[in-house]
Amino acid sequence: MTSPLATATVRANGIDLHVTEAGSGPLVVLLHGFPELGASWRHQLQALAAAGYHAVAPDQRGYGGSSAPVGVGAYGIHDLVGDVVGLIDAYGVDRAVVVGHDWGAPVAWHTALLAPARVAGVAGLSVPYVPRPPAPPTAIWRRRLGDVWFYILYFQEPGVAEADLGRDPARTLRRMYGGLAGGHPPGDPSAVVRDGRGLVERLPEIEDLPAWLDRDDFEASVAAFTRTGFTGALNWYRNFDANWERTAELDGARIAVPAAFVVGAEDPVLAFTPTDDIGRWVPDLRVHRVVDGAGHWVNQERPAEVNAALLELLGGLDLAG
């Protein structure tokens, strides 16, 4: 049975968050990644609502219908975690299960680290929990990668990536959603050569949308990013070093709450973020799924498998009170 989706504007942590939600019961907060919106969780919203949960998916700060504060410093990890805690507060509950995909995953993991009393369980999709590194992340990447082009370093200079991605949002999103999905041919080795190209030119041209992406949903995303641009979303990446500097207390920290991790077997993130050591840092990892044939957009590409993994985690939690 399909559960109806509703939208609302919720005041949280001093900003307005546009949310898509469904169902009633224990609260499950779903955090999207880059470049997506809360509606990317449409399949999970319906499945969780049908299973007796109140599922809420905000457009995170800087995205879609939510507030986009001015300045890079407004997009640090404490601000992002504060939005999640503020959302839990706004719904009048003590705890929630927090689920994140792509950039939403680090926000979910850090909510479990920084506000463990508010998190009954946590799940990350695509991006595993990675412990705090020994040095600022951009310094590590520059040292290790040398002359290799890397998109996160490309995103660091304000204005450059905005112009690239914003020149034709439909082309940008079509290439990103299609080119990083499962079943696509391996990437061109020249995509990591420093040759003056931006991100969009390095992604494969996609003539049509992937079968899992409805055209209406795609057009809604295009309209949103055409309206907002990409600055707010890119500012998240520009806080990697500041986040490192402000979280010294998390050095060596482990995720203490019950957890799940789901990743597509063809997700390109696996090339630079290995998952072999996840059990060391997430000792109560109750669900670990690698979805064959899925790429980066695993919750949209393979919703049945993702829904099953989330419901398995939820089914083992004490969510009373």
PAKE-862063 format. One record per atom (N, C-alpha, C): residue number from 1; x negated, y, z; atom name. Coordinates in steps of 0.05 Angstrom, whole numbers, always signed. Atoms other than C-alpha are relative to their C-alpha. Example, Ala and Ser with C-alpha at 12.3 -4.5 7.8 and 13.67 -1.06 7.14 Angstrom:
residues 2
1, -18, -24, +0, N
1, -246, -90, +156, CA
1, -18, +24, +0, C
2, +16, -24, -1, N
2, -273, -21, +143, CA
2, +15, +22, +14, C
END
This chain:
residues 321
1, -17, -24, +0, N
1, +0, +0, +0, CA
1, -18, +25, +0, C
2, +16, -25, +2, N
2, -28, +68, -20, CA
2, +10, +20, +21, C
3, -7, -20, -21, N
3, -29, +119, +37, CA
3, -2, +28, -12, C
4, +1, -27, +11, N
4, -13, +191, +19, CA
4, -24, +16, +12, C
5, +22, -17, -9, N
5, -71, +241, +23, CA
5, +11, +28, +4, C
6, -8, -28, -6, N
6, -61, +309, +55, CA
6, -25, +17, +1, C
7, +23, -18, -3, N
7, -106, +370, +56, CA
7, +7, +21, +20, C
8, -3, -21, -20, N
8, -116, +423, +109, CA
8, -25, +15, +3, C
9, +23, -16, -7, N
9, -163, +477, +132, CA
9, -3, -1, +30, C
10, +5, +4, -28, N
10, -194, +463, +200, CA
10, -23, +18, +9, C
11, +21, -17, -11, N
11, -233, +513, +242, CA
11, -18, -17, +18, C
12, +19, +16, -15, N
12, -296, +479, +269, CA
12, -27, +13, +0, C
13, +27, -11, -3, N
13, -362, +505, +295, CA
13, -3, +27, -13, C
14, +1, -27, +10, N
14, -345, +575, +274, CA
14, +4, +4, -30, C
15, -5, -2, +29, N
15, -330, +560, +201, CA
15, +26, -15, -7, C
16, -23, +14, +10, N
16, -271, +535, +160, CA
16, -8, -24, -17, C
17, +5, +24, +16, N
17, -273, +464, +134, CA
17, +25, -9, -14, C
18, -23, +11, +15, N
18, -227, +441, +79, CA
18, -2, -31, +2, C
19, +0, +29, -4, N
19, -208, +369, +95, CA
19, +21, -14, -16, C
20, -19, +19, +11, N
20, -174, +312, +60, CA
20, +4, -22, +20, C
21, -4, +19, -22, N
21, -142, +264, +108, CA
21, +24, -18, -6, C
22, -22, +19, +2, N
22, -95, +204, +115, CA
22, +1, -16, +25, C
23, -4, +19, -21, N
23, -66, +160, +168, CA
23, +1, +12, +28, C
24, +0, -7, -28, N
24, -62, +161, +244, CA
24, -13, -22, +15, C
25, +14, +19, -16, N
25, -100, +127, +299, CA
25, -27, +10, +7, C
26, +27, -9, -7, N
26, -173, +128, +320, CA
26, -13, +15, -24, C
27, +11, -18, +20, N
27, -212, +182, +283, CA
27, -25, -11, -13, C
28, +23, +7, +16, N
28, -260, +165, +227, CA
28, -7, +24, -18, C
29, +9, -23, +16, N
29, -300, +223, +197, CA
29, -18, -10, -22, C
30, +14, +8, +24, N
30, -326, +213, +126, CA
30, -15, +24, -12, C
31, +17, -22, +9, N
31, -384, +257, +103, CA
31, -12, -6, -27, C
32, +10, +4, +28, N
32, -399, +264, +29, CA
32, -29, +9, -3, C
33, +27, -8, +6, N
33, -466, +275, -4, CA
33, -2, +20, -22, C
34, +6, -20, +21, N
34, -496, +316, -60, CA
34, +1, -14, -28, C
35, -18, -23, -2, N
35, -464, +338, -105, CA
35, +29, -11, -2, C
36, -26, +11, -1, N
36, -396, +313, -83, CA
36, +19, +18, +17, C
37, -20, -13, -17, N
37, -334, +334, -44, CA
37, +13, -21, +18, C
38, -14, +19, -18, N
38, -291, +303, +11, CA
38, +17, -19, -15, C
39, -18, +17, +15, N
39, -245, +275, -42, CA
39, -15, -24, -12, C
40, +15, +23, +9, N
40, -301, +227, -63, CA
40, +5, -25, +17, C
41, -7, +22, -18, N
41, -277, +185, -4, CA
41, +29, -10, -4, C
42, -28, +6, +3, N
42, -207, +176, -34, CA
42, +7, -29, +5, C
43, -6, +29, -4, N
43, -211, +100, -35, CA
43, -2, -8, +29, C
44, +3, +6, -28, N
44, -236, +97, +37, CA
44, +22, +13, +17, C
45, -21, -13, -15, N
45, -185, +147, +62, CA
45, +26, -17, -1, C
46, -24, +16, +2, N
46, -129, +103, +36, CA
46, -2, -26, +14, C
47, +4, +27, -12, N
47, -158, +37, +60, CA
47, -1, +3, +31, C
48, +2, -4, -29, N
48, -174, +64, +130, CA
48, +27, +7, +12, C
49, -27, -7, -9, N
49, -105, +95, +137, CA
49, +18, -24, +1, C
50, -17, +24, +0, N
50, -72, +30, +117, CA
50, -7, -19, +22, C
51, +9, +18, -21, N
51, -113, -6, +170, CA
51, +5, +12, +28, C
52, -7, -10, -26, N
52, -89, +40, +226, CA
52, -19, +21, +11, C
53, +19, -20, -9, N
53, -142, +95, +228, CA
53, +8, +27, -11, C
54, -3, -27, +10, N
54, -140, +171, +220, CA
54, -26, +7, -14, C
55, +24, -5, +16, N
55, -190, +183, +164, CA
55, -1, +29, -9, C
56, +2, -29, +6, N
56, -215, +254, +153, CA
56, -26, +4, -16, C
57, +24, -5, +17, N
57, -263, +275, +97, CA
57, -2, +30, -6, C
58, +3, -29, +6, N
58, -286, +348, +99, CA
58, -17, +5, -25, C
59, +21, -12, +17, N
59, -318, +387, +43, CA
59, -20, +12, +20, C
60, +19, -10, -19, N
60, -381, +400, +82, CA
60, -8, +29, -6, C
61, +6, -29, +3, N
61, -408, +470, +93, CA
61, -16, +5, -26, C
62, +13, -7, +26, N
62, -429, +502, +27, CA
62, +13, -13, -24, C
63, -13, +15, +21, N
63, -383, +457, -13, CA
63, +30, +6, -3, C
64, -28, +0, +6, N
64, -315, +462, -46, CA
64, +16, +22, +14, C
65, -18, -19, -13, N
65, -261, +495, -4, CA
65, -9, +8, +28, C
66, +10, -7, -27, N
66, -303, +501, +60, CA
66, -18, +25, -1, C
67, +16, -24, -3, N
67, -342, +561, +85, CA
67, -28, -6, -11, C
68, +28, +1, +10, N
68, -410, +575, +53, CA
68, -16, +23, +12, C
69, +15, -22, -13, N
69, -451, +616, +102, CA
69, -24, +9, -18, C
70, +23, -11, +15, N
70, -504, +661, +71, CA
70, -26, -6, +14, C
71, +26, +4, -11, N
71, -576, +643, +81, CA
71, -8, -29, +3, C
72, +9, +28, -2, N
72, -618, +580, +79, CA
72, +2, -10, +28, C
73, +0, +9, -28, N
73, -622, +578, +155, CA
73, +26, -9, +11, C
74, -27, +8, -9, N
74, -547, +566, +161, CA
74, +6, -29, -6, C
75, -5, +28, +9, N
75, -555, +495, +134, CA
75, -19, -20, +12, C
76, +17, +18, -15, N
76, -600, +463, +185, CA
76, +15, -23, +12, C
77, -13, +24, -9, N
77, -586, +395, +215, CA
77, +17, +5, +25, C
78, -17, -6, -24, N
78, -560, +425, +281, CA
78, +26, +13, -8, C
79, -24, -12, +10, N
79, -510, +466, +242, CA
79, +19, -22, -12, C
80, -16, +21, +13, N
80, -487, +404, +202, CA
80, +12, -19, +21, C
81, -11, +17, -21, N
81, -481, +361, +264, CA
81, +21, +16, +16, C
82, -19, -17, -14, N
82, -446, +419, +299, CA
82, +27, +0, -14, C
83, -25, +1, +14, N
83, -394, +418, +244, CA
83, +16, -26, +5, C
84, -13, +26, -5, N
84, -380, +344, +256, CA
84, +12, +0, +28, C
85, -10, -1, -27, N
85, -374, +353, +331, CA
85, +24, +19, +2, C
86, -22, -19, +0, N
86, -330, +414, +320, CA
86, +25, -11, -12, C
87, -24, +12, +13, N
87, -285, +374, +274, CA
87, +12, -21, +20, C
88, -10, +19, -19, N
88, -279, +319, +327, CA
88, +15, +15, +22, C
89, -14, -16, -20, N
89, -261, +373, +378, CA
89, +27, +10, -11, C
90, -24, -12, +12, N
90, -210, +404, +330, CA
90, +23, -20, -1, C
91, -21, +20, +1, N
91, -173, +338, +326, CA
91, +7, -11, +28, C
92, -8, +5, -27, N
92, -171, +334, +402, CA
92, -7, -28, +11, C
93, +8, +26, -10, N
93, -208, +269, +413, CA
93, -28, +1, +11, C
94, +27, +1, -12, N
94, -270, +250, +452, CA
94, -21, -11, -18, C
95, +20, +14, +16, N
95, -303, +204, +402, CA
95, +12, -6, -28, C
96, -8, +8, +27, N
96, -300, +186, +328, CA
96, -22, -19, -10, C
97, +19, +15, +16, N
97, -333, +137, +281, CA
97, -8, +19, -23, C
98, +10, -19, +20, N
98, -378, +178, +234, CA
98, -14, -16, -22, C
99, +10, +14, +23, N
99, -393, +153, +164, CA
99, -10, +20, -20, C
100, +11, -19, +19, N
100, -438, +187, +114, CA
100, -12, -13, -24, C
101, +12, +10, +25, N
101, -460, +177, +42, CA
101, -20, +21, -10, C
102, +21, -18, +11, N
102, -524, +206, +11, CA
102, -7, +20, +22, C
103, +7, -20, -21, N
103, -537, +272, +49, CA
103, +17, -3, +24, C
104, -17, +5, -23, N
104, -478, +255, +92, CA
104, -10, -21, +19, C
105, +11, +20, -18, N
105, -515, +195, +119, CA
105, -19, +11, +20, C
106, +16, -12, -21, N
106, -571, +234, +153, CA
106, +16, +17, +20, C
107, -17, -15, -18, N
107, -517, +279, +182, CA
107, +13, -19, +20, C
108, -13, +20, -17, N
108, -481, +218, +209, CA
108, -20, -12, +20, C
109, +20, +11, -18, N
109, -545, +187, +236, CA
109, -8, +21, +22, C
110, +9, -20, -20, N
110, -565, +253, +270, CA
110, +23, +7, +19, C
111, -21, -4, -19, N
111, -496, +262, +300, CA
111, -1, -22, +22, C
112, +3, +22, -20, N
112, -506, +194, +333, CA
112, -24, +5, +18, C
113, +24, -6, -17, N
113, -575, +218, +358, CA
113, +4, +24, +18, C
114, -2, -25, -14, N
114, -557, +288, +380, CA
114, +25, +2, +17, C
115, -25, -1, -15, N
115, -486, +276, +406, CA
115, +11, -29, +3, C
116, -8, +28, -1, N
116, -483, +201, +422, CA
116, +26, -5, +15, C
117, -25, +3, -15, N
117, -425, +210, +472, CA
117, +24, +5, -18, C
118, -22, -6, +18, N
118, -382, +234, +414, CA
118, +3, -20, -23, C
119, +1, +19, +23, N
119, -398, +176, +367, CA
119, +5, -28, +10, C
120, -7, +27, -8, N
120, -364, +109, +376, CA
120, -14, -21, -18, C
121, +14, +17, +19, N
121, -399, +80, +315, CA
121, -9, +17, -23, C
122, +10, -16, +22, N
122, -438, +104, +255, CA
122, -6, -19, -24, C
123, +7, +15, +25, N
123, -447, +81, +183, CA
123, -13, +19, -19, C
124, +14, -15, +21, N
124, -495, +105, +130, CA
124, +3, -15, -26, C
125, -1, +12, +26, N
125, -486, +92, +56, CA
125, -22, +13, -17, C
126, +22, -8, +19, N
126, -545, +96, +7, CA
126, -26, +9, +14, C
127, +24, -10, -14, N
127, -593, +131, +56, CA
127, -1, -12, +28, C
128, +3, +12, -26, N
128, -617, +90, +115, CA
128, -10, +20, +20, C
129, +12, -17, -20, N
129, -637, +120, +181, CA
129, -31, -1, -3, C
130, +29, -2, +3, N
130, -709, +144, +174, CA
130, -10, +16, +25, C
131, +10, -14, -24, N
131, -747, +162, +238, CA
131, -15, +26, -7, C
132, +14, -26, +4, N
132, -778, +231, +246, CA
132, -29, -6, -8, C
133, +27, +5, +10, N
133, -843, +232, +205, CA
133, -21, +15, +17, C
134, +22, -13, -16, N
134, -911, +253, +234, CA
134, -7, +28, -9, C
135, +6, -27, +10, N
135, -914, +317, +193, CA
135, +24, +10, -16, C
136, -23, -11, +16, N
136, -867, +364, +155, CA
136, +4, -16, -26, C
137, -5, +18, +23, N
137, -833, +323, +100, CA
137, -11, +10, -26, C
138, +9, -9, +26, N
138, -850, +368, +42, CA
138, -31, -2, -3, C
139, +29, +4, +0, N
139, -924, +365, +61, CA
139, -7, -29, -6, C
140, +5, +29, +5, N
140, -921, +289, +61, CA
140, +6, -6, -29, C
141, -7, +6, +28, N
141, -886, +286, -6, CA
141, -21, +12, -19, C
142, +20, -12, +18, N
142, -935, +335, -38, CA
142, -27, -16, +0, C
143, +26, +15, -2, N
143, -995, +295, -13, CA
143, +3, -27, -13, C
144, -3, +27, +11, N
144, -967, +227, -33, CA
144, +5, +0, -30, C
145, -10, +1, +28, N
145, -937, +246, -100, CA
145, -20, +14, -19, C
146, +19, -13, +18, N
146, -993, +290, -127, CA
146, +14, +15, -23, C
147, -11, -14, +23, N
147, -973, +310, -198, CA
147, +27, -12, -9, C
148, -26, +12, +7, N
148, -909, +268, -198, CA
148, +22, +21, +6, C
149, -23, -18, -4, N
149, -846, +311, -207, CA
149, +20, -14, +19, C
150, -19, +11, -20, N
150, -797, +301, -148, CA
150, +22, +20, +4, C
151, -23, -19, +0, N
151, -728, +331, -146, CA
151, +2, +16, +26, C
152, -3, -15, -25, N
152, -729, +350, -72, CA
152, -20, +23, +1, C
153, +19, -22, +1, N
153, -792, +391, -82, CA
153, +9, +21, -21, C
154, -11, -18, +21, N
154, -761, +421, -145, CA
154, +22, +18, +12, C
155, -23, -15, -12, N
155, -701, +443, -102, CA
155, -9, +21, +19, C
156, +8, -17, -22, N
156, -744, +482, -53, CA
156, +0, +30, -7, C
157, +1, -29, +7, N
157, -750, +548, -91, CA
157, +28, +11, -6, C
158, -27, -11, +5, N
158, -685, +588, -86, CA
158, +2, +12, -27, C
159, -6, -11, +26, N
159, -654, +605, -152, CA
159, -6, -17, -23, C
160, +8, +16, +23, N
160, -689, +556, -197, CA
160, +19, -23, -6, C
161, -19, +22, +4, N
161, -646, +494, -187, CA
161, +28, +10, -4, C
162, -26, -11, +3, N
162, -584, +537, -181, CA
162, +6, +6, -30, C
163, -3, -7, +28, N
163, -595, +562, -252, CA
163, +2, -25, -17, C
164, +1, +25, +15, N
164, -610, +493, -278, CA
164, +27, -15, +2, C
165, -24, +16, -4, N
165, -550, +457, -247, CA
165, +25, +16, -7, C
166, -24, -16, +5, N
166, -502, +515, -255, CA
166, +4, +9, -28, C
167, -3, -8, +27, N
167, -514, +527, -328, CA
167, +24, -12, -14, C
168, -22, +15, +11, N
168, -463, +475, -347, CA
168, +8, -21, +21, C
169, -6, +19, -21, N
169, -432, +442, -285, CA
169, +12, -26, -10, C
170, -11, +25, +10, N
170, -393, +391, -326, CA
170, -22, -18, -10, C
171, +23, +16, +9, N
171, -457, +368, -360, CA
171, -17, -11, +23, C
172, +16, +8, -24, N
172, -495, +367, -294, CA
172, +14, -23, +14, C
173, -14, +20, -15, N
173, -442, +326, -258, CA
173, +3, -26, -16, C
174, -3, +24, +16, N
174, -430, +279, -316, CA
174, -26, -16, -1, C
175, +26, +14, +1, N
175, -504, +263, -321, CA
175, -7, -12, +28, C
176, +7, +11, -26, N
176, -512, +255, -246, CA
176, +17, -24, +7, C
177, -18, +22, -8, N
177, -451, +212, -234, CA
177, -5, -24, -18, C
178, +4, +22, +18, N
178, -463, +170, -296, CA
178, -28, -12, +1, C
179, +27, +9, +2, N
179, -538, +167, -296, CA
179, -11, -14, +25, C
180, +9, +12, -25, N
180, -546, +146, -223, CA
180, +18, -23, +8, C
181, -18, +22, -6, N
181, -491, +93, -225, CA
181, -12, -27, -7, C
182, +10, +26, +6, N
182, -501, +19, -228, CA
182, +6, -7, -29, C
183, -4, +9, +27, N
183, -507, -16, -295, CA
183, -12, +18, -21, C
184, +13, -18, +19, N
184, -546, +41, -327, CA
184, -28, -10, -5, C
185, +28, +8, +5, N
185, -612, +26, -362, CA
185, -20, +14, +18, C
186, +20, -13, -17, N
186, -675, +40, -322, CA
186, -8, +27, -10, C
187, +7, -28, +7, N
187, -698, +112, -321, CA
187, -24, +2, -18, C
188, +23, -6, +17, N
188, -746, +141, -371, CA
188, -24, +8, +17, C
189, +24, -7, -17, N
189, -817, +142, -341, CA
189, -8, +30, -3, C
190, +7, -28, +3, N
190, -825, +212, -369, CA
190, +16, +19, +18, C
191, -17, -16, -18, N
191, -772, +236, -320, CA
191, -15, +11, +24, C
192, +15, -9, -24, N
192, -825, +244, -266, CA
192, -26, +15, -8, C
193, +24, -14, +9, N
193, -877, +280, -309, CA
193, +5, +30, +3, C
194, -2, -29, -3, N
194, -889, +353, -293, CA
194, -4, +13, -27, C
195, +2, -11, +27, N
195, -873, +385, -360, CA
195, +18, +24, -4, C
196, -16, -24, +2, N
196, -830, +445, -344, CA
196, +30, -4, -1, C
197, -28, +5, +0, N
197, -763, +411, -348, CA
197, +12, +2, +28, C
198, -15, +1, -25, N
198, -710, +418, -295, CA
198, +12, -27, +5, C
199, -12, +26, -7, N
199, -668, +363, -263, CA
199, +18, -10, -22, C
200, -21, +9, +18, N
200, -611, +361, -313, CA
200, -12, -12, -25, C
201, +12, +11, +25, N
201, -656, +350, -374, CA
201, -14, -27, +5, C
202, +13, +25, -6, N
202, -689, +291, -338, CA
202, +21, -23, +3, C
203, -21, +20, -3, N
203, -623, +255, -329, CA
203, +10, -9, -27, C
204, -9, +10, +26, N
204, -596, +211, -385, CA
204, +26, +14, -8, C
205, -26, -11, +10, N
205, -541, +240, -429, CA
205, +21, -22, +2, C
206, -22, +18, -3, N
206, -475, +207, -414, CA
206, +23, +10, -17, C
207, -20, -9, +19, N
207, -424, +210, -469, CA
207, +28, +0, +12, C
208, -26, +1, -13, N
208, -364, +190, -426, CA
208, -3, -6, +29, C
209, +1, +5, -29, N
209, -347, +183, -353, CA
209, -2, -30, +6, C
210, -1, +28, -8, N
210, -361, +117, -317, CA
210, +28, -9, +5, C
211, -27, +11, -3, N
211, -301, +71, -312, CA
211, +12, +5, +28, C
212, -9, -3, -27, N
212, -297, +81, -237, CA
212, +8, +29, +7, C
213, -6, -28, -6, N
213, -289, +157, -242, CA
213, +23, +10, -17, C
214, -24, -10, +13, N
214, -220, +183, -258, CA
214, -6, +29, -11, C
215, +5, -27, +12, N
215, -221, +244, -305, CA
215, +11, +22, +17, C
216, -11, -22, -16, N
216, -176, +285, -260, CA
216, -19, +6, +24, C
217, +18, -3, -22, N
217, -223, +273, -201, CA
217, -26, +14, -9, C
218, +24, -12, +11, N
218, -283, +292, -244, CA
218, +5, +30, -6, C
219, -6, -28, +7, N
219, -250, +356, -270, CA
219, +4, +17, +25, C
220, -3, -15, -25, N
220, -233, +376, -198, CA
220, -27, +7, +11, C
221, +28, -6, -10, N
221, -307, +370, -179, CA
221, -13, +21, -17, C
222, +12, -21, +17, N
222, -328, +410, -240, CA
222, +11, +27, +6, C
223, -12, -25, -6, N
223, -278, +464, -223, CA
223, -11, +11, +26, C
224, +10, -9, -26, N
224, -303, +467, -151, CA
224, -28, +11, -2, C
225, +28, -10, +2, N
225, -377, +473, -169, CA
225, -2, +23, -20, C
226, -1, -23, +17, N
226, -361, +522, -225, CA
226, +7, +25, +17, C
227, -8, -22, -17, N
227, -328, +565, -172, CA
227, -21, +8, +21, C
228, +18, -5, -22, N
228, -379, +558, -116, CA
228, -29, +2, -8, C
229, +29, +3, +6, N
229, -444, +545, -153, CA
229, -12, -21, +18, C
230, +14, +22, -14, N
230, -496, +500, -122, CA
230, -18, +9, +23, C
231, +18, -11, -20, N
231, -532, +546, -73, CA
231, +4, -13, +27, C
232, -5, +12, -26, N
232, -498, +521, -10, CA
232, -10, -28, +2, C
233, +8, +28, +0, N
233, -510, +449, -28, CA
233, -30, -3, -1, C
234, +29, +1, +2, N
234, -583, +461, -47, CA
234, -14, +9, +25, C
235, +12, -10, -25, N
235, -596, +498, +18, CA
235, -4, -22, +21, C
236, +4, +22, -18, N
236, -589, +432, +55, CA
236, -29, -11, -4, C
237, +27, +10, +6, N
237, -653, +409, +20, CA
237, -22, +18, +9, C
238, +20, -20, -8, N
238, -689, +473, +38, CA
238, -5, +1, +30, C
239, +4, +1, -29, N
239, -685, +456, +112, CA
239, -15, -25, +9, C
240, +14, +24, -9, N
240, -725, +392, +112, CA
240, -22, +6, +20, C
241, +22, -6, -18, N
241, -785, +424, +144, CA
241, +10, +13, +26, C
242, -11, -13, -24, N
242, -745, +468, +191, CA
242, +14, -21, +18, C
243, -13, +21, -16, N
243, -705, +407, +213, CA
243, -22, -16, +16, C
244, +22, +15, -13, N
244, -771, +371, +228, CA
244, -11, +16, +24, C
245, +11, -17, -21, N
245, -796, +430, +269, CA
245, +18, +1, +24, C
246, -20, -4, -21, N
246, -732, +434, +310, CA
246, +9, -26, +13, C
247, -9, +26, -11, N
247, -725, +360, +327, CA
247, -23, -16, +12, C
248, +22, +15, -12, N
248, -789, +343, +363, CA
248, +9, -20, +21, C
249, -10, +19, -21, N
249, -748, +310, +418, CA
249, +9, -26, -12, C
250, -9, +24, +13, N
250, -726, +258, +367, CA
250, -23, -18, -10, C
251, +23, +16, +9, N
251, -796, +232, +354, CA
251, +2, -28, +13, C
252, -3, +27, -9, N
252, -790, +156, +359, CA
252, +28, -8, +9, C
253, -27, +6, -9, N
253, -715, +159, +372, CA
253, +12, -22, -16, C
254, -15, +21, +13, N
254, -671, +100, +355, CA
254, +30, +5, +2, C
255, -29, -2, +0, N
255, -597, +97, +338, CA
255, +11, -19, +21, C
256, -9, +17, -22, N
256, -563, +71, +401, CA
256, +28, -10, -4, C
257, -28, +9, +2, N
257, -491, +64, +378, CA
257, +3, -22, -21, C
258, -4, +20, +20, N
258, -462, +7, +337, CA
258, +0, +12, -28, C
259, +5, -12, +26, N
259, -479, +17, +264, CA
259, +4, -19, -23, C
260, -1, +15, +25, N
260, -471, -5, +192, CA
260, -16, +15, -21, C
261, +14, -12, +23, N
261, -512, +7, +129, CA
261, +8, -15, -25, C
262, -8, +11, +25, N
262, -488, -4, +58, CA
262, -15, +15, -22, C
263, +15, -12, +22, N
263, -528, +8, -6, CA
263, +5, -16, -25, C
264, -1, +14, +25, N
264, -521, -8, -79, CA
264, -27, -12, -8, C
265, +26, +13, +8, N
265, -574, -57, -105, CA
265, -15, +16, -21, C
266, +13, -16, +21, N
266, -588, -9, -163, CA
266, -1, +30, +7, C
267, +2, -28, -9, N
267, -589, +55, -121, CA
267, -29, +9, -3, C
268, +27, -10, +3, N
268, -650, +96, -142, CA
268, -13, +10, +26, C
269, +11, -8, -25, N
269, -658, +120, -71, CA
269, -18, -21, +12, C
270, +16, +22, -11, N
270, -686, +51, -54, CA
270, -29, +2, -10, C
271, +28, -2, +10, N
271, -748, +69, -96, CA
271, -18, +16, +18, C
272, +18, -16, -18, N
272, -772, +120, -45, CA
272, +9, +0, +29, C
273, -9, +3, -28, N
273, -732, +103, +18, CA
273, +5, -29, +6, C
274, -4, +28, -4, N
274, -743, +30, +34, CA
274, +16, -6, +25, C
275, -18, +7, -23, N
275, -696, -6, +82, CA
275, -10, -23, +16, C
276, +10, +24, -13, N
276, -740, -63, +105, CA
276, -1, +3, +31, C
277, +4, -4, -29, N
277, -751, -32, +174, CA
277, +24, +11, +15, C
278, -23, -13, -12, N
278, -681, -9, +188, CA
278, +8, -12, +27, C
279, -8, +13, -25, N
279, -668, -60, +243, CA
279, -17, +9, +24, C
280, +17, -10, -22, N
280, -726, -32, +284, CA
280, +11, +26, +11, C
281, -9, -26, -9, N
281, -695, +37, +286, CA
281, +30, +1, +5, C
282, -28, +2, -5, N
282, -622, +16, +287, CA
282, +5, -28, +12, C
283, -1, +27, -11, N
283, -622, -42, +336, CA
283, +27, -13, +2, C
284, -27, +12, -1, N
284, -546, -50, +339, CA
284, +13, +2, -28, C
285, -10, -1, +27, N
285, -539, -56, +264, CA
285, +18, -25, -4, C
286, -19, +22, +1, N
286, -476, -99, +259, CA
286, +8, -8, -28, C
287, -7, +6, +28, N
287, -464, -95, +184, CA
287, -22, +12, -17, C
288, +21, -9, +19, N
288, -517, -91, +130, CA
288, +7, -13, -27, C
289, -8, +10, +26, N
289, -493, -97, +58, CA
289, -16, +12, -23, C
290, +12, -9, +25, N
290, -530, -93, -8, CA
290, +19, -9, -22, C
291, -22, +6, +18, N
291, -477, -89, -62, CA
291, -12, -3, -28, C
292, +10, +7, +27, N
292, -499, -123, -127, CA
292, +15, +16, -21, C
293, -12, -14, +23, N
293, -488, -82, -190, CA
293, +8, +29, +5, C
294, -8, -27, -6, N
294, -474, -17, -153, CA
294, -25, +18, +0, C
295, +21, -20, +0, N
295, -516, +46, -160, CA
295, +4, +18, +24, C
296, +1, -19, -23, N
296, -518, +109, -118, CA
296, +27, +7, +11, C
297, -26, -10, -9, N
297, -444, +125, -115, CA
297, +17, -24, +10, C
298, -10, +27, -7, N
298, -429, +59, -80, CA
298, +29, +1, +10, C
299, -27, -1, -10, N
299, -365, +81, -44, CA
299, +21, +5, -21, C
300, -18, -4, +22, N
300, -334, +102, -110, CA
300, -2, -23, -20, C
301, +4, +21, +20, N
301, -365, +48, -154, CA
301, +12, -26, +9, C
302, -8, +26, -10, N
302, -348, -11, -109, CA
302, +16, +4, +26, C
303, -14, -6, -24, N
303, -295, +12, -60, CA
303, +9, -24, +17, C
304, -9, +23, -15, N
304, -270, -57, -41, CA
304, -22, -10, +19, C
305, +22, +10, -16, N
305, -339, -79, -16, CA
305, -6, +20, +23, C
306, +5, -20, -21, N
306, -350, -13, +21, CA
306, +22, +0, +21, C
307, -22, +0, -19, N
307, -281, -14, +52, CA
307, -2, -24, +19, C
308, +2, +24, -16, N
308, -292, -85, +76, CA
308, -22, +3, +21, C
309, +22, -4, -19, N
309, -359, -66, +108, CA
309, +8, +19, +22, C
310, -8, -19, -21, N
310, -329, -6, +144, CA
310, +20, -12, +19, C
311, -20, +12, -17, N
311, -270, -45, +169, CA
311, -12, -22, +18, C
312, +13, +19, -17, N
312, -316, -99, +195, CA
312, -13, +14, +23, C
313, +12, -16, -22, N
313, -355, -47, +235, CA
313, +22, +9, +19, C
314, -21, -12, -16, N
314, -291, -14, +260, CA
314, +14, -22, +17, C
315, -14, +22, -14, N
315, -259, -81, +279, CA
315, -15, -9, +25, C
316, +15, +9, -24, N
316, -315, -95, +329, CA
316, -5, +22, +21, C
317, +4, -22, -19, N
317, -312, -28, +365, CA
317, +23, +3, +19, C
318, -20, -7, -20, N
318, -276, -8, +428, CA
318, +7, +29, -4, C
319, -8, -28, +7, N
319, -239, +54, +405, CA
319, +23, +10, +17, C
320, -21, -9, -19, N
320, -191, +60, +463, CA
320, -8, +26, +13, C
321, +5, -24, -14, N
321, -185, +127, +496, CA
321, -9, +23, -17, C
END
